[in-house]
Amino acid sequence: DKNRRLFIQLAHSLDLQNRVRFFGARTNLATDFYSYADCVVVSSLYDPFANVTLEALAMGVPVVSSTGNGGHEILPKRCWIEDIYQIDSICHALSVAMKYPKSIQSAQKLRQEVKSYDFAIKMEEMAAHIV
């Protein structure tokens, strides 16, 4: 992120430097992060459809998302952060998500559920409607 230094300074000013890590650009999110994650939080104020939503689900990682991310619409309602400005809303969504721990079976189920969102499939569907 172009504001990385600002966020690092903010973490220090809030005494969070031992709890927050800034990794910079990564080339392999699957092995660097998704395989270790229990949940991905997409806290967008606005994003038409954050790619990270599908990436995480395709890797079998549950997602909690703000309603500012258009991708929240493919998630169960229990995974929605209704008000990103309210910490209670974020905490509630995370605590509900943690009731469904990641397992091999749940990861495979998530992966199956998002297969139909593959870009190539969606392009064929769009082309069929246009032509």
C-alpha positions as CSV (number, residue, x, y, z in Angstrom):
1,D,0.0,0.0,0.0
2,K,1.2,3.5,-0.8
3,N,0.5,4.5,2.8
4,R,2.3,1.6,4.5
5,R,4.6,3.9,6.6
6,L,1.6,5.8,7.8
7,F,-0.1,2.6,9.0
8,I,3.1,1.4,10.6
9,Q,3.3,4.7,12.5
10,L,-0.3,4.4,13.5
11,A,0.2,0.8,14.8
12,H,3.1,2.1,16.9
13,S,1.1,5.1,18.2
14,L,-1.7,2.7,19.3
15,D,0.9,0.3,20.9
16,L,-0.2,-2.4,18.4
17,Q,3.2,-3.0,16.8
18,N,3.5,-6.5,18.4
19,R,0.0,-7.5,17.2
20,V,0.0,-6.2,13.7
21,R,2.2,-7.2,10.7
22,F,2.7,-5.4,7.4
23,F,3.9,-7.8,4.8
24,G,3.9,-5.6,1.6
25,A,3.1,-7.0,-1.8
26,R,3.0,-10.8,-2.0
27,T,3.1,-13.0,-5.1
28,N,1.6,-16.2,-3.6
29,L,-1.3,-15.4,-1.2
30,A,-2.3,-19.1,-1.1
31,T,0.8,-20.3,0.6
32,D,1.7,-17.1,2.3
33,F,-1.6,-16.4,4.0
34,Y,-4.8,-18.3,3.0
35,S,-3.5,-21.7,4.1
36,Y,-2.9,-20.2,7.6
37,A,-6.1,-18.1,7.9
38,D,-9.1,-19.1,9.9
39,C,-11.1,-16.3,8.4
40,V,-10.7,-13.3,6.1
41,V,-12.2,-10.0,7.0
42,V,-13.0,-7.6,4.1
43,S,-13.7,-4.3,5.7
44,S,-14.2,-2.2,2.6
45,L,-16.1,1.1,2.9
46,Y,-16.8,0.7,-0.8
47,D,-15.7,-1.9,-3.4
48,P,-18.0,-3.1,-6.2
49,F,-16.8,-6.7,-5.6
50,A,-13.5,-7.3,-3.8
51,N,-11.6,-10.1,-5.5
52,V,-10.2,-11.2,-2.1
53,T,-13.8,-12.4,-1.3
54,L,-13.7,-15.1,-4.0
55,E,-10.0,-15.8,-3.6
56,A,-10.4,-16.6,0.1
57,L,-13.6,-18.7,-0.5
58,A,-11.9,-20.6,-3.3
59,M,-9.1,-21.4,-0.9
60,G,-11.7,-22.7,1.6
61,V,-11.3,-19.8,4.0
62,P,-14.5,-18.3,5.5
63,V,-15.1,-14.6,4.8
64,V,-16.7,-11.9,6.9
65,S,-17.4,-8.8,4.9
66,S,-18.7,-5.3,5.2
67,T,-21.8,-4.5,3.2
68,G,-19.7,-1.9,1.4
69,N,-18.1,-4.8,-0.5
70,G,-20.5,-6.0,-3.3
71,G,-19.1,-9.4,-2.7
72,H,-20.9,-9.7,0.6
73,E,-24.0,-10.7,-1.4
74,I,-22.6,-14.2,-2.1
75,L,-22.0,-14.7,1.6
76,P,-24.5,-16.0,4.2
77,K,-26.1,-13.1,6.0
78,R,-24.5,-14.1,9.2
79,C,-21.1,-13.1,7.7
80,W,-22.1,-9.5,6.9
81,I,-20.8,-6.6,8.9
82,E,-23.8,-4.4,8.9
83,D,-22.1,-1.2,10.1
84,I,-18.3,-1.1,9.5
85,Y,-18.1,1.9,11.8
86,Q,-19.4,0.0,14.8
87,I,-16.9,-2.3,16.5
88,D,-19.8,-4.4,18.0
89,S,-20.9,-5.1,14.4
90,I,-17.5,-6.4,13.5
91,C,-17.1,-8.4,16.7
92,H,-20.5,-10.0,16.2
93,A,-19.8,-11.1,12.6
94,L,-16.4,-12.5,13.7
95,S,-17.7,-14.4,16.7
96,V,-20.5,-15.9,14.5
97,A,-17.9,-16.9,11.8
98,M,-15.7,-18.5,14.5
99,K,-18.6,-20.8,15.3
100,Y,-17.9,-22.5,12.0
101,P,-14.2,-23.5,12.2
102,K,-12.3,-24.2,9.1
103,S,-11.8,-27.9,8.4
104,I,-11.0,-30.0,5.3
105,Q,-14.7,-30.6,4.8
106,S,-15.8,-27.0,5.2
107,A,-13.0,-25.8,3.0
108,Q,-14.0,-28.2,0.2
109,K,-17.6,-27.1,0.6
110,L,-16.7,-23.4,0.3
111,R,-14.6,-24.1,-2.8
112,Q,-17.5,-26.0,-4.4
113,E,-19.9,-23.2,-3.6
114,V,-17.9,-20.6,-5.5
115,K,-16.9,-22.6,-8.5
116,S,-19.7,-21.2,-10.5
117,Y,-18.3,-17.7,-10.1
118,D,-15.2,-18.6,-12.2
119,F,-14.5,-15.7,-14.6
120,A,-14.6,-17.9,-17.7
121,I,-18.0,-19.2,-16.7
122,K,-19.4,-15.8,-16.1
123,M,-18.0,-14.5,-19.4
124,E,-19.7,-17.3,-21.3
125,E,-23.0,-16.5,-19.5
126,M,-22.8,-12.8,-20.3
127,A,-21.9,-13.6,-23.9
128,A,-24.9,-15.9,-24.2
129,H,-27.2,-13.2,-22.9
130,I,-25.8,-10.6,-25.3
131,V,-25.7,-12.7,-28.4
